[in-house]
Amino acid sequence: MKFGADFETLLARFSEDTNKPLTIAVSGGSDSLALLWNTHEWSARSGRQLQVFTVDHRLRAESASEAEHVAGLCEALGHFHMTLTWDTPKKTQSAAREARYELICKAMQASGGRVLLTGHTFDDVFETAMIRRRRGVRDASIAGPALAAPAPVWPNGRAITVIRPLIHATRSALRQFLTERDCAWIEDPSNESIQFERVRVRKFLARHPSLADLGRSFVQVQQKQRATRDASLGKHLSQVEVHADGTIEVHQSPMTARAMALLARCASGTASEPRLGAVRDMLSSLTRPGQRQTLGGAWIQKTQTGLLIGRDPGATNLKTDHELFDGRFERKPGAGLPQPAEQTFLVRHASPPDSDWREIVSDRISHLALCLQTPLLNPVES
């Protein structure tokens, strides 16, 4: 198994500067170790620099020694490794996931890395699809995660793309790959704990192999349909207009709930996204120009030609964090942000304190559109 030509195309799309390191998240489990070995063998041919981060969640007594195991392997392979420690551990998978991305993305911002490789496999895509199906999702969005996506944290994840080059590979094939290299992996006990829905789904599928085979074929079709739908959505987003004051103007009609949810996230300067049901209700209520509602940290106003979207000033305490303001502006002397007297009431009360700021909402939307329009390449060949 090796990375093929499609992997080169994928990297060139998001990481043109070959002097910047590629980052790999490695836990020590079979999926991430297979990713490390694959990328190591590819880097030996390409000469690309790698950096490896392991997050010690401090949720199990063995976690520190497991991180040391990964560090030793990276040293033997000749790659930089750093262990990142979660100082406020919480025993929920969602909290651990958010903390993991926050820690890794913060370290990547310091090193200049812009691409994060993770070891998600087709098994992960399949299990996620089954979970979403059980929760009532019936469209192609069940087939996630995607091949490429913006980092799911903000603003530490700014301009960082998460690439999952193994989403067409099965876990069994990856373990065979590691066995051939005499590379042992770590078994996380949580992968056997039925307190987690994903584990319960995994065990159910193992007991019903015929059903699992049918499900895999179904999900492969859904992956292709999702890629087509995402490409259309990305094209839609790339056509919106962002003004210097950070407001987003949409001229296309009608606006889909998914597109509106993503734009509300960008307008809010946060990583959170409103529920699609709430978005649909909001869109159906905006029937006349001038009507406005708030949702997910943003306000949305109906106009004569479409929608205007901005930051809800009452949603949070607006503040400057280093060189960023509210996750929507970066400090840039002479940028010429419109003066308060030139701004509408809503915009004025959610703006930076002076004119030396440039909006980064447009950058965020462009990155999102680029990820959505990524062709469904198969970057692993067997």
Secondary structure, 3 states (H helix, E strand, C coil): CEECHHHHHHHHHHCCCCCCCEEEECCCCHHHHHHHHHHHHHHHHHCCCEEEEEEECCCCCCHHHHHHHHHHHHHHHCCEEEEEECCCCCCCHHHHHHHHHHHHHHHHHHHCCCEEECCCCHHHHHHHHHHHHHCCCCCHHHCCCCCEEECCCCCCCCCCEEECCCCCCCHHHHHHHHHHCCCCCCCCHHHHCCCCHHHHHHHHHHHCHHHHHHHHHHHHHHHHHHHHHHHHHHHHHCCCEECCCCCEEECCCCCCHHHHHHHHHHHHCCCCCCCHHHHHHHHHHCCCCCCEEEECCEEEEECCCCEEEEECCCCCCCCEECCEECCCEEECCCCCCCCHHHCCHHHHCCCCCCCCEEECHHHHHHHHHHHHCCCCCCCEEC
